[in-house]
Amino acid sequence: MKLELEPISFENKSFSYNIYDNSNHNPAEKHQKWHYHPEIELVYVNNGSGKRQVGLNLSNYNDGLLILVGSNLPHTGFTDYFDDERKEVVIQFKENFLGDSLNEVFEFKNIFNLLKTSKKGIAFEGDIKKKIGLAMLGLQYETSFQKVITLITILNDLSKSKNYEILNISNYNINGINENERIRKAFNFIKDNYKTEVSLENVAKEVHMTVPSFCRYFKSQTNKTFIQFLIEYRINNALKLLIQSDKDIKNICYECGFNNYSHFNRSFKKINLISPSDYRKKILNSQLV
């Protein structure tokens, strides 16, 4: 996927606020695009499962999503289908949306630290997810002034939460992509070759490392083994084909680099908690509503 800069319009407001649902969305375009923007992004999906591709992290979520994506941190969209019950709320704001207050006012210290950490990507779980989600949905009924106060309260509550996962080991923003030539080459090798047999020897040679050194390096950068990452990359491409095409599932399996249909089914279900055929049915049913 080509990495794109996404321009965000604030229309004389302190932050951008959008709700997507069954009548207001374009999942094929929004979900697949690999993009970044200087603005920080807070996303809430009220239910369902899906994938998270944030920086070097490729993972899945269940029972909805609450995620904070820092400035210039590359990511894709988080919702690949909608139905009558599923909504997504997206808030985007600049790091200095309160001027210099975050850096200078003592009471904002926790929020300041939260936004610094967001450059790695933060996923929240547990009770805080539903609590913040309801507050984000409620913003649509508030005045512009009330919206700013509520956003500050939301960020303060998130800064005090203990139930979260940091998605990347280190900051991984657009500048980091340009500077880290070795990991970029490894990712490009996966992108260009995932449909065929990919060997550790070949990718290690591509980045001028021995296999053991490359395995340690890749795990240190992504917190996943190379094989684990490759399987997840293939599965996520299978997800796209299941959504965007009517190809036979076995053909999708082989097109995405799997040479064993049973292995494909097991891997797909392990990652997405649903079989490929049931996933396609779920998508089709949501589009018919």
C-alpha positions in Angstrom: 0.0 0.0 0.0 1.2 3.5 -0.8 1.6 5.7 2.2 -0.5 8.9 1.7 -0.8 12.2 3.6 -4.4 12.7 4.5 -5.4 16.4 4.7 -7.8 17.2 7.6 -10.1 20.3 7.6 -11.1 21.9 10.9 -13.4 24.5 9.5 -12.6 27.1 12.1 -12.9 24.6 14.9 -10.4 23.3 17.5 -10.8 19.7 16.3 -12.5 17.5 13.7 -15.4 15.3 14.7 -17.1 12.7 12.6 -19.5 9.8 13.1 -19.7 7.0 10.6 -22.5 4.4 10.4 -24.5 2.3 8.0 -25.8 5.3 6.1 -22.6 7.4 6.2 -19.5 5.6 5.2 -17.3 4.3 2.5 -15.6 1.3 4.1 -13.7 0.1 1.0 -11.8 3.3 0.5 -11.5 4.4 4.2 -10.5 1.0 5.6 -7.8 0.1 3.1 -5.9 3.4 2.7 -2.5 3.5 4.4 -2.1 7.1 5.5 -0.8 9.5 8.1 -1.5 13.1 9.2 0.1 15.6 11.7 -3.1 15.5 13.7 -3.6 13.2 16.6 -6.6 10.8 16.1 -8.9 9.2 18.7 -11.2 6.5 17.3 -14.0 4.6 18.9 -15.8 1.6 17.3 -18.8 0.6 19.5 -18.8 -3.1 18.7 -17.6 -5.9 16.4 -14.1 -7.1 15.4 -11.6 -5.8 13.0 -7.9 -5.2 12.4 -5.5 -2.6 13.7 -2.6 -1.7 11.5 -0.7 1.1 13.3 3.0 1.7 12.6 4.7 -1.6 12.8 1.8 -3.2 14.7 -0.6 -5.5 12.9 -3.2 -6.9 15.2 -6.9 -7.5 15.7 -9.5 -6.2 18.1 -12.8 -7.7 19.4 -15.8 -6.2 21.1 -15.2 -2.7 19.7 -12.2 -0.5 19.7 -10.8 2.6 21.4 -7.5 3.8 20.0 -5.3 6.9 20.2 -3.0 7.4 17.2 -0.3 10.0 17.5 1.0 12.6 15.1 2.3 11.3 11.8 1.9 7.7 12.9 0.9 5.7 9.7 -2.3 3.6 10.0 -5.2 2.2 8.0 -8.9 2.6 8.8 -10.3 0.5 11.6 -13.8 -0.5 10.4 -14.4 -2.7 7.4 -18.1 -3.1 7.7 -21.2 -1.4 9.2 -24.6 -2.5 10.2 -27.5 -1.0 12.1 -25.8 -1.3 15.4 -22.2 -0.5 14.5 -20.8 3.1 14.6 -17.4 4.7 14.4 -16.5 8.0 16.0 -13.3 9.8 14.9 -11.9 12.8 16.6 -8.8 14.5 15.1 -6.9 17.4 16.7 -3.6 19.1 16.5 -0.9 18.6 19.2 -1.2 22.3 20.2 -5.0 22.5 20.0 -4.8 24.2 23.4 -1.9 26.4 22.5 1.0 26.1 24.9 -1.2 25.1 27.8 -0.5 21.4 27.7 3.2 21.9 28.1 2.9 24.7 30.7 -0.1 24.1 32.9 0.6 21.6 35.7 -3.0 20.1 35.6 -2.5 19.1 32.0 0.8 17.2 32.7 -0.9 13.8 32.4 -2.5 14.7 29.1 0.8 16.1 27.8 2.4 12.7 28.6 -0.5 10.8 27.1 -0.1 12.6 23.8 3.6 12.0 23.7 3.0 8.2 24.2 0.4 8.3 21.5 3.2 8.5 19.0 3.5 4.7 19.6 -0.2 4.1 19.3 -2.4 3.2 22.3 -5.3 0.8 22.4 -7.6 1.0 25.5 -9.6 -1.9 26.9 -12.1 -2.6 29.7 -14.6 -0.2 31.3 -12.8 2.9 30.0 -13.5 1.9 26.4 -17.3 2.0 26.9 -17.2 5.1 29.1 -15.1 7.1 26.7 -17.1 5.8 23.8 -20.3 7.1 25.2 -18.8 10.5 25.8 -17.5 10.6 22.2 -20.9 9.7 20.8 -22.5 12.4 23.1 -20.3 15.1 21.6 -22.7 15.4 18.6 -25.3 17.1 20.9 -22.9 19.6 22.5 -22.0 23.2 21.7 -18.6 24.0 20.3 -17.4 25.2 23.7 -18.8 22.2 25.5 -17.1 19.9 22.9 -13.7 21.3 23.9 -14.3 20.8 27.6 -15.5 17.3 27.0 -12.4 16.5 24.8 -10.1 17.7 27.6 -12.0 15.5 30.1 -11.8 12.5 27.8 -8.0 12.9 27.4 -7.6 13.4 31.1 -9.6 10.2 31.9 -7.5 8.3 29.3 -4.3 9.6 30.8 -5.2 8.1 34.2 -6.3 4.7 32.8 -4.2 1.6 33.6 -6.0 -0.7 31.1 -4.2 -0.1 27.8 -1.7 -1.5 25.3 1.1 0.4 23.6 1.1 -0.9 20.1 4.7 -0.1 19.0 7.9 -0.6 20.9 9.2 2.8 19.9 8.0 5.9 18.1 7.3 5.0 14.5 6.2 8.1 12.6 6.6 9.2 9.0 10.1 10.5 9.8 11.0 7.2 11.3 9.9 5.4 8.1 12.3 7.5 6.0 15.2 7.1 8.5 14.8 3.3 9.1 15.9 2.0 5.7 16.4 -1.6 6.9 12.9 -2.2 8.3 11.5 -0.4 5.2 13.3 -2.8 2.9 12.0 -5.8 4.9 8.4 -4.5 4.7 8.8 -3.9 1.0 10.1 -7.4 0.5 7.0 -8.8 2.2 4.7 -6.6 0.1 6.4 -7.6 -3.1 6.7 -11.3 -2.4 3.9 -12.4 0.0 2.0 -14.2 -2.8 4.9 -16.6 -3.3 7.1 -18.6 -1.0 9.0 -16.2 1.3 12.2 -17.5 3.0 14.0 -16.0 5.9 17.2 -16.5 4.0 16.0 -14.3 1.1 14.7 -11.4 3.3 17.8 -11.5 5.5 19.9 -11.2 2.4 17.8 -8.3 1.2 18.7 -6.3 4.3 22.3 -7.6 4.5 22.0 -9.5 7.7 22.4 -13.1 8.8 19.2 -15.0 9.5 19.6 -15.1 13.3 20.5 -11.4 13.4 17.6 -10.5 11.2 15.2 -12.5 13.4 16.3 -10.8 16.5 16.2 -7.4 14.8 12.7 -7.9 13.3 11.3 -9.1 16.7 12.8 -6.0 18.4 11.2 -3.7 16.0 7.8 -5.2 15.6 7.3 -7.4 18.7 6.4 -10.3 16.3 8.5 -13.0 14.6 8.9 -12.6 10.9 6.8 -15.6 10.2 4.0 -14.4 12.4 4.1 -11.0 10.7 4.1 -12.6 7.3 1.1 -14.7 8.1 -0.9 -11.7 9.4 0.0 -9.7 6.4 -1.3 -12.5 4.1 -4.5 -12.8 6.2 -5.1 -9.1 6.0 -4.8 -9.2 2.2 -7.2 -12.1 2.2 -9.7 -9.9 4.2 -9.5 -7.3 1.4 -10.2 -9.9 -1.3 -13.1 -11.3 0.7 -14.6 -7.9 0.9 -13.8 -6.5 -2.5 -14.2 -9.5 -4.8 -16.3 -12.5 -5.3 -13.4 -14.9 -5.8 -13.6 -18.4 -4.5 -12.1 -18.6 -1.0 -9.7 -21.4 -2.1 -8.4 -19.1 -4.8 -8.0 -16.3 -2.3 -6.0 -18.6 -0.1 -3.5 -19.4 -2.8 -3.4 -15.9 -4.2 -2.4 -14.6 -0.7 0.6 -17.0 -0.5 -0.8 -19.9 1.4 -0.1 -23.3 -0.2 -2.3 -25.2 2.2 -6.1 -24.5 2.5 -6.4 -26.0 6.0 -3.5 -23.9 7.2 -5.2 -20.8 5.7 -8.4 -21.5 7.5 -6.8 -22.2 10.8 -4.7 -19.0 10.6 -7.6 -16.9 9.5 -9.8 -18.1 12.4 -7.0 -17.7 14.9 -6.5 -14.1 14.0 -10.1 -13.0 13.3 -12.0 -15.5 15.5 -14.2 -16.3 12.5 -13.9 -18.5 9.5 -13.3 -16.9 6.0 -16.7 -18.1 4.7 -18.5 -16.8 7.8 -16.6 -13.5 7.5 -17.7 -13.1 3.9 -21.3 -13.9 4.8 -21.2 -11.3 7.6 -19.9 -8.6 5.2 -22.5 -9.4 2.6 -25.3 -9.4 5.1 -24.2 -6.0 6.5 -24.2 -4.5 2.9 -27.7 -5.8 2.2 -29.2 -4.0 5.2 
